[in-house]
Amino acid sequence: MEPTTKISPAIDRRKFFKLFGGGLAVVFVFEDITALAESTASNGIDFMPDNQVAAWIHITEDSIVNVYTGKVEVGQNIRTSLSQLVAEELNIAMSSVKMIMADTDLVPFDFGTFGSLSIPQMGTELRKAAATARQALTEMAAKRWSVNAASLQAKAGMILDPQSGKKISYVELTKGAQILLPIAKEVDFIKAEDWQLAGRTIPKVNGASFITGAHKYVSDMKLPEMLYAKVLRAPSYNAKLIEVNADAARAMPGVIVVQQDNFIAVAAPSLPTAVKALSSVKVKWEESRQPSRAELFDHLLKTASKPDSPTAGIQEGLTAADIKHSATYKVDYIAHVPLEPRAALAQWVDGKLTVWTGTQRPFAAQQSLAEEFGIPKEKVRVIVPDTGSGYGGKHSAEAGHEAARLAKATKRPVKLVWTRKEEFTWAYVRPAGVIEVSSGVKKDGTITAWVFNNYNSGGAGLDTLYKILNKQIAHYPSKTPLKQGSYRGLASTANVFARESHISDLAKMTGIDQLEFRLKNLDDQRLMDVLTSAAKSFGWATAVKPAGHGFGIACSYEKGGYVATCVEIAVQKDNKVKIIRITEAFECGAIINPHHLEHQISGAIVQGLGGALFEAIDFADGKIINPSLSTYRVPRFGDVPKIEIIMLDRKDLPSSGAGEAPIVGVAPAIRNAILDATGIALRNLPLLPDGMIHEDNSSK
């Protein structure tokens, strides 16, 4: 830390603050959204460098600590966890922390909310800023009292001198001004074992607003003179517009038709009027032949590059093996199915665009909007209210672009809310994939060779923590028939399924217990710890296994999180499968909020059930065939078995990986339980589209 701390009320972190006076940051309230949007319009924004404490934290004159982050709240409750970390480092009450999130006019640049990075990346950054501020405040008090800073304590928003009994509040020291000080590169954090606020279960910061319905999602927001919009969608992907007649829509009172090349939309004073107007538009399209779901996996293989030939090491490993095993695993496209479909509200004021929308990447949306309209990005403001889930499916901001185009064309604020069908059809999906695995193993369970080729679904989770001397692992992109993108866990859901299925096959072929086989081939202690913890709680070696029941296990590592999943299934009449119970052990370093981590894990398990058992996008000739919740099956209450969660709290390790890793073990553990019960080795996801085992999805 630099020896001198400079405090200046004259230099604000953004020009926005000057509009309100006193150097105070302001959090908007939806009820006053118009006043905010109008009063914050400016011709430019001065950015406080991101290495400054003031870019992240500001202690206001009313004792509120405003914290600024570009991360978004999409149901993972990151607002609470980040607040806990800041409150811990500053030693203040949680009620004193106000988190300002995902507003490109107010917060430092952020790449986005993805990859389970909010805690390891943003949590660390905010802890550094808060700890630097705490040290700076301590030094200021020490200078005022002419004492050694090391003798002082920060407690309850005060700096205390135990020897003299003197105390002074943070507000008295800063007087509402900003701390203009670089964030220290090396700073002493409060140790996890000494945490008072972090590490505890604390209720969701703004949870009451969701329970009461007070929270306003974008679809709830209104502005004066706002129009409701609907966009004309093509009947299939890549369809070409041949002819359009919107005269009937234009004749409706208050309706505005916008046509810009192939973009056709209507805006009206009410949503029913907009729906009626859109239905009156007469259109002719030219459609083309495209791959269907029945052709999907052949198509992915044909359009991918040729895999590399096995290396000399692989050949040696296969020669040394007592047993050789090759299998192909297939994974269907699946949808994200967020609770809140895409929605946006856009307004232009004096040449500046403001867009309220649910996106995981507000600054990327700001950049793409600026590029579309040919304006500086400082002329675009993207605000992300707490949003109804994303699961990796809202990296883009399609609704924001559409609403902005319509607002510009109509010169009125415009709100656009996608229907559930539009969300299913026009949002991107989790990539489908084909994974070919060839391996060799000795009778004692030593894996001698491993070839793992992934076609299309992606590289996340591609490598293995198993001890394999000779391995060859690759991802080969394919030409995808559907728009695809990020999903919770990325390609780990596919790669872990294939790997853990194959590992259990090898265990069965060598006559070694699934758990024992894994432990024999691992030396990563954290992964071994979750395996043994899950197995012990599940009763892997002690529980009675009734006739027709099977036990399955799977484990993996993803983005800092270690997970092991045990499953018991029962095979019933007509080969129907019932999931009896799931036990999952999870370790992601030091736990910040136990109850909310448990929610993350249980949510991931339930979501994983859908992809494991029955979720799949059906399509043909560029059309999605099951674009509704009545035709696309997601887990229901009756699908959820007994779930037991074991959380390993490693206070000696950084917190990371809670958002995605818990999902990856569900599908392979279920599959391996079916293998244990029946000897049938299922290869495709979903495993049980109609609830029954089909041997055409397997090989014995």
N, C-alpha and C positions, 0 to 999 in steps of 0.2 A: 504494500500500500504506500502511496506517496505520503510524505510527511505532513503536507498541508491539505486540509479539506476546504474547498471553496463552496460557499452557498450563495446563490444569487437568485432573487425573485424576478430579475429582469430578463433572464434567458429561459424561455419555456421550451419544453420538449417538442411541442408542436404549436403552430399558430392557432390551432383550435382552442387551446387553453386561454389565449388572450381575449377571445370573444366573450368569455365568461368572467374575466377579471380575477385577480388575486392568485394567479398561477394554479388554480384548482382544476382538477380533472372532473369531467362530468360523465355519468352513466345515464344513457337515455332511458326513458320510460315509454312504453308503447303508446300510452294514452296521450303523450305529448309529442308524438312522432313528427307531426307537421312542423311544429315550432323548431324542433331540433334540425330537421332536414333543411329548413329555410335559413336558420340562423348560422349554420355551420358552412354554408357555401362560401368558398373563398377562391382566390386565383392561384393559390399555391400553398404548399405545406413545407415547413422547415422541419427536418428530421433531426432528432437528437441521436447522435451516434449510438449504436447498439452496445458499445462497450462501456457505456455510462450507466451508473446506478439509476439515474433519473429516467432512462428509457424504459425501465422495468418497474420501478417502485417510486411512489410519491406519497409522503406523509402530509396529509392535508391539515388545515387549521382546525378542523372539527374532529381531529384524532382518528380519522379513517385512513387506512393505508391502501391506496389504490395500487393494484398490481396489473400490469399490462402484458398480455400474451396473445400471439396469433393463433394459438391452439383453439379448436372448436369443441363445444360440448354437444356430443351426439348420443348421449345416453350412458357413456362410460363413467360419468361422474368425476371427470378430471378436474372440474371446478373445485370440488371439495378437497381432493387430494393435494392439488397445488396450493390451495389456501392453507392447508395444514402445514405444509413444508415452510411456507413463508412465515406463518404465525410462529412456528417452532424456532426458526432462526432469529426472528426479531423478539421473541418472547413476549408476544401480545395475544390478546384474546381472539378467537376465530371471528367473533362479531365485529372486530375492528378491520377485517380484511374485506375489501371489495374487489372482485376479479373483473377486469375489463377484458373481454375476449373477442378475438376475430372481428375487429373493426379496422379496416385498412387505413383510416384516417387517424387512428389513435394508438395502435400497437406497433411494435417493431416487426420487421419482416420475418415471416416464417414460411418454410417450404410447404407445410401442411400437416394435418393430423393423420398419420398413417404409420405403419411399421412398428407399433407399440413403442413409439419414441417420446410420447408426451412426458412420461416420468423420467426416463434416463437422460433425455436431452433437455426438455424445458424445465423439469423439476430441478435438475442440476444447475441450470442457468439462473433460475429464480433463487435457489438457495445461495448461490454465489453472490447475487446482487443483494439479498437480504443480509447475509453474513457480512458483506463489505459495509453495508449501511450501519449495521450494529457496531462494527468496529469503529467506523467514522464517528458515530454518535458518542461512543465511549471516549474517543480521543478529544472530541469537542468539550465534553464535560470535564475531562481531566485538565484540559487547558484552562477552562474557566475557574476550576478550583485549585489549580497549580499542584496537582497530585499526579502520581504515576497511574497511567491508564490501566495497567495490569492489576491494580488494586480495586478497580471498580467492577460492578456487576450490572448486567442488563436484565431487568425483570419487570414484567407486567407493563410494558411501555414506558419504563422509567430507567434512568441510570442512577444507581445507588452507590454511595460511598459507605461501606460497612463501618469504617473507623470513625468518621465524623457524624454519621447519620444523615448526611445531606442526600437529597434526591432531586432529580429534575426530569420532567417528561420529555419525550421525543419532540412533542409539539413545541414546547418552550425552547428547545434547542434549534429547531428548524424554522419555526414561525410560519409554517405553510409553504416555505420555499423549497426548491428542489436541490437535491444533493448532486452537485456537479463533480463527480469523482469517478475515475475509471474503476470498473469492477476488478478486484484483485485477482491475479492469476492463481495465487496460492492463498487460500483462506481457510481458517479453522471452522469446520461445520460442527454443529451440535452432534455428538455421537449418537448413533441409533439407540444404544442401550440407555442413554440419558433422555430420550425423547419424552415429552410430557403431553404434547398434542398429536404429533405424528405417531404412528404406531397404534393409535386407538381407533375404535369405532366411533365415528362422529356422524350424525345424520347429514343427509344431503343438504348442502347449503341453502338452496332455494326449493327444496322438496315440496314444501307446502303449496307453492304456486301450481305445481303439477297436479297434486291431489285435489285441490279445489277448482281447478280449471282456470285459474287466473293467468297462467302463463299463456302468452300469445305466440303461437307459431306463425310463420309467414302467411299461411292460409287464413289466419284469423285477422290479419292486419288490414286496416283501411286508411285511406287518405281522402281528403276532400276532392270531389270531381273525379274520383278513381273509376277506371273502366275495367271490366272483366273480359278476359281474352280466351279464345280457343284457337288452336292451330290446326289446319287441315293436314292430316297425316296420309302418307302414301299407303296403298293397300298391301305393299310388300317392299322389302329392301330393294334398292336400286331401281325402283319403278320410275319411269320417265313421264313427266307431265305433258300431255298432248293438247288438251283443250280445257278451258275453265270458263264458267259463266256464273258470276256472282251478282247478277242484277237483282235477284229476289232479296238477297241479303242487304244490298245497298238501299233498297226501298223501305226497309224496316226502320221505324223511328229510332234515332239515337245510335244506330249501328254504323260503324266505320269498318270498311274492308281494306285490308292492307295486302298488296301483292307486290313482292319484290323477287323477280325471277321465279323460282320454284317455291318460294316461301309465301304461303297464303294463310291469312288469319283474319279473324273478326274480333272487334272489340265493341262492347256494349255496356250500357249502364247497369245491367244485372246479369248474373250468370245464366239464368234460364233463357234470357233473350239471346245471349251469345251462343248458347247451345243450339237454339232454334235457327239462328242465322247461319251457323256453320252447316247445319243439316240441309239448308236450302241451296247451298253451293253445288252446282253441277260440274262434274269433272270427268275427264277421260284420261286413262293411264295406259302406258305400254309396259307390260311386265315381262320378266325374263326367267328362263329356267335356271334354278339354283340348286345346290346340294341340299338334301333333306337329312333328317336325323338318321334314317336308315343307312345312309351312305357316309355318315360323319367320320367314322374311325378309318375307313379306307381312304377317305379324302385327306385326312390329316397325315397319314403315312405317305400318300402319293405326292403331296405338295411340300413335304419336308426334305431337307438335304439328306444325302446318304450318310448313314452313321459311320463313324471311324471303325476301321478293322481292329480286332483285338490285338493288344500289344504283346510283346514277347513274354512279359511278366504274367499277363493273363493266361497265356497258353501254358506257361509253366505251372501256374496255380491250378488250372483245370487238370493238368496231367497228374498233379500231386493229390487230387481229390479222390476220395472213395465214392462219393455220390455227386452227380451233376444234376442241376435243376434249372430249367428255363420256363418262364411263364410270361404272359402278356396281360397287362391290367389296363382297363379302360374306364375313363371317368367322363360322365356327361356334363354338359353345360348346366349350371344352376343359377337361379336368380337371387338377388339380395333380399328382396321383399321387405324394404324398410317400412316401419309403421307409418311414416309420413312420406308420401310420394313427393317428387320434385315440385317445388313451388318457388315463385319469385314475385317480388313487387319492385317496380322500377319507376324512377322519377328523374326528369331532367329539370334543373333549375340554373338559369344563367350559364348554360353551357357545361354544367357539371352533372355527371350521372351518378345517382345513388341507387344501388341495388341491394335489397334485402333478400337473401336466399340461403338455403341450406346446402353448403358445400364444405368439403373437408380441406379445401385449398383456397382460402379467400384471396390470397395474393396472386395465385395463378389465375383465378377468375378476373381479378382486377387487370392483370396484364392482357389476357385474351380479349376482354371487353375494350380496353384501350386500343388494341390492334384492330379490332373489328371496326371501330368508329373513327380511327385515325386521329386520336387525341392523346395528349400526354397522360400517363397513368395517374398523375396527381389530380387529374380531372375525373377520376373514377373512384368512387367509394363503395366498397363491398362490406356489408354488415351481415354477420351470421348469428341470428338468434339461436338459443338452445334448440337443437334440431332433433326430430324424431327418428334417430338412428341412421347409420350409414353403412357399416360393415365393409368399408372399402369401396362402396358403390357410388359415392358422391364426390369423387375427385374432380369431376367436371361440373360445369354450371350451365347446362343446356337451357333450363327454364329461365335463368338469368339473362342469357343472350336473347332469347325470344321476347321476354318482357321488355328488355331495353330497346329492341328494335321497334316494338309496337308503341312504347312510350314516346320515342322520338318521332315516329310517323304521325301519331295522334295528338302530340303535344299535350298529353294528359298522363297522370300516373296510371300505370297498368299493372294489374295483378293477373298472374297466370298460375294455375294449379293443375298439374298433370293428373289424369285419372289413373286408377289402378291399372287399367289396360295399357295406357301409354307407358307407365312405369315398367310393366312387364315387357313391352314390345320394343321401346326405343331407348331404354337404359342399357348399359353394357352388362354382360353376364360373366360369371366365373368361367375361365377357360376350360374347355374340354381337353382331354389328353389321352394319349396312348403311351404306356410305359412298358418297355421290354427289359426284363431282368434275367440275366444268366449268372449262375453261381456254381461254385464247387465247395464241398465240405468234406472233412475227414470224419470217420466214425466217432471220434472223440468230441466232435462239435466244433473243431477249428475251421473257420471259413478261410479257404485258400484262394478263392477268386470271386470277383464281383464286377459284373458289367451292368450298368444301369443307364438306359437311354430313354429320355423323356421327350416325347413329341408334342409340342404346342403348349402344354399346360404351364410350363415355367420352371425357373431355376431355384426358387426358394425351397429350402429344405432338401436340396438335391443330394448333398453329401451326407455321409453317415458318421456317427461317432463310434460305430463298431470297429474293433481292431481287425482290419483286413489288410494284409500285406500287399496284395495285388488287386487293385481296383481301378476301374475305368468308368467315369461318370460324365454324362453330357446331356445338354438340353438342345433340341433341334426345333426351331420355330417352324410353324406350318402356316398355310393360308387358311384363315378361319372364316367359315361361312357367316358367323354372327359377330357382332361387335363385342369384344371381350376386354376385361380389365381386372383391376384389383378386387380381391375378396378377402374376407377375414382369414389370415394365415397364408394368403397368396397361394402359391403352388404347393405349399407344405401339406395341405389337405390331401392332394393327389400323391405326392411323393412319399409321404409317411405311410399312406394306405398301402402303396405298392411295396415299400421296403418292409414294413412290419408284417404284412401278409406273407411275404416271401421268407422272412426270418422264422415265422411260425411253421411254415412248410418245412424248412430245413430242420427245425427242432423235431417235428413229427417223423421226418425221414430217418433221423439219427436215433430216434427213440428217447430223446432227452426232453425233460419238462420245459415248457415254454419259458418260464421264468429263469430256470437254471441255465438254459441255453443263452439267454440274453446276458445274464450276469457273467457267464464264462467269457463272452466276447466283448466285454466292456472294461474300460479302466477309468472312465469319467466318474468320479465319486458322486457328483451331484445327481447325475442320471441314475446311478445305482441306488442312491438314497431314496429317490422318489419311487423307484421300482419296488424296493423292499418295504417302504412305508405303505404303498398302495396294496401290495400283496398281503402284508400282515393284517391290515384293517379289513381287507376283503375276506380273509380266511383262506388264502390260496391253498395252503397245505393242510388246513384243518377242517374247512367247511364240508358238510355232507353234500355230495352231488347226486341228486335224484336221477333216476332213469330218464333219458331224453333231454337232460340238461347238459350244458357245456360251459366251460370257463374259457375266457379269452383275455389276453393281455397285450398291451402295446405301449411303447414309450417313445419319447423324442425330445429334442431341444429346438426351440425357435425363439430368436430375438431376445435371448437372455432368460427365457422361461423354460424350466424343465418340468416335464409332465409324464406321468404314468397312469394308464387307465386299465382297470379290470372290469369285466362284464360277465354276468351270468345270463344265459338265455335258456329258453325251453322250446323244444320243437314239439308242436302239437299236431292234432289230426290234420291230414291233407298237407303236411309239410309247412304249416303255418308256424311262424316264429314269434315268440313273445319275449321282449326284453324284461328280465326280472329285476335286475339291479345293476347299478354302475357305481364303482368306487374310483375316485380320481385323486391322486396326490399331485400337488403342484408346489413348485418352489421358484420364486422370482426375486430372490434376495430379501432385503428388509421389507416387511409389510408395512405400508403406510396407513391403510384403513382396512382392518380385517373383514368387516361386514361387507364393504363394497367390493373387496377382492373376491369374496365368496360369491357375490352376485355376478361378477364378471365370469367366474369359472362356471357357475351353474348355467348362466346364459349361453356360454360357449358350448357346453355339453348338450343343451336342448337344441341349439342351432345345428350342432354336429349330427344329432339324430336325424334331422331332415335330409341332409346330404348323404348320410349313410344308408338310410332306409328307402326313401321314395322320391326325393326331389330330383326333377330333371326337366329341362326346357325341351318341349316337343316342337318341331318345326318342319316345314316343307315348302320349297319354292319361295323362300324369302318371307314366309309368314310364320308367326308364332301361333301355334295351335292351341296352347293352353294359357292364355293371358289373363287369368282371373284366379282368385283364391278358391273358387269352386272347382276349377280344373287343374290348378297347380297345388299340390298337397304340401303343406307345411306342418310341423309338429303341432298336435293338439294336446289338450290335457290328458286324454286317454292314452296318448303315445308315450307319456313320460313315466319312466319307472322310478323306483326308489333310488335316490342319488345321495351318495356319501362323499364328502369333500374333506381331504386332509391338506392343510396348508402348512408348509414348512417355512418357518420364519428364520431367515439367515441375516441377523442384524449386522454380521460382519461383512456383508456383501451389498453392493449398490442395488437399488430397486430397478427392475426392468423386466419387460416381457409379459405383462399380465393380460394384455388385450387379445392376443392371438393364439399363443401356444396351447391354451386349454382345449381348443377345438380339435386338434390334429389326431389325438389318440382314439377318438370315439369310433370312427368307422372301422379301423383295423381291429380294434378290440372286439367289436361285435362280430366281425367276419371270422376272427380266430376262435371265438366261442362257438360259432356254427361249425367250424372245422373240427373242433374238439367233440362236439355232440354227434356229428354225422359223418365225418371224414370227407365231406364235400368242401373243396377249396374254391370258394367264390372269387371271381376275378374282376367284376365290374361294379362300379358305383352308378346308380344306387343298387344296393344289394338285394332288396326285397320290394320292388315297385308295387306289387299287389299283396305284400305281406307273406308271400310263400317262397320257398326255396325252389329254384329252377336250375336243373343241372346244365342247361345250355349257357348258364352264366358261370360255368365252373369246369374244372377238370379234377378227377380223383387222383 
